[in-house]
Amino acid sequence: MKILSIRTTYKGPTNTKGSRFIAEGMGHSKSVSYDYSLNSNENHLRSAQELLNELKLKGKLTVTHDNLQTGYRFIVTELEGID
């Protein structure tokens, strides 16, 4: 069974960019704009899912660590699309 870890962090707005979430895993990262129709937890999950989609992977996301200081860590199980 293959397992992947994805870390998500929140980045506040700057003079040039709005609030966003950064998802990192497998040497890749994806910046996802804050969706104000979702709460913070849902935005973290959404950013992790967006990274999986970009990498053309499928799997079940489970939160293993959540901390507003450091972000969230997700474990991806039942992973498909990777050898």
N, C-alpha and C positions, 0 to 999 in steps of 0.2 A: 504494500500500500504506500503510495506517495503522498507526502504531506507538504504543504507550502505555508509559509508564514507571511502575512502582510501587515505592515505597520501603517497606521493612519495618524496624521497630525493636523491640527487646525492652525491656519495662518490668518491673522487678522488683516484688515484692509491697510493698504498703503496709499500713497498719493496717486499711484498709477494702476493698482489692482484692487479688486474687491476681496471680501473674505472668501477663503477657499480652504479645501482640504487636500492634503497631499497623501497619496497612497504609494507605498514603496514595497517592492518584493521582487525576487529573482533578478536583481540588478536593474530593474526598471522602476520608473516613477510616473505618476499621473496626477495632474492638478485638476481638481473638480470644483467648480464654483459652488458657493453656499446656496442651497435651495431653501429659501425662507418658508416654504410650505411644509418642510420637514423639521423635526427637532434635531438636536446635536447628535444623539445616538444614531438616528436614521441617516444623517449626513455622513457619518463615519462609515456606516455599513455601505451606503451608496458609493462612496469613493473606492472602497475595497472592491466592490462589484464591478465598477467601471474599469479598474486595473485588470481584473480577470477578463473582462470582455475584450479589452484592447489586446491582451495576450492570447486571445482566442482559446481560453481555458474555461472549464465548467467545474463547479465543485460546491460543497456545502460550507458556508462561512459560519464560524463559531467564535465568539469573543472569548479570548483567554485572559485579557488584561484590559482594564479600562481605568484611566486616570486622566483627569483634566489637565494635569501638568505635562504629561508625556505623550498623550494620545492613546490610541487603542491598538491592540495587537489581535489579529484574527488568525486562526488556523483554518486552512482550507483542506477538508477531507473529501473523500469520494471524488478525487481529482480526475478529470478527463481532459485529454488533449495534450498530454505530455508523456514522453517516453521515458 
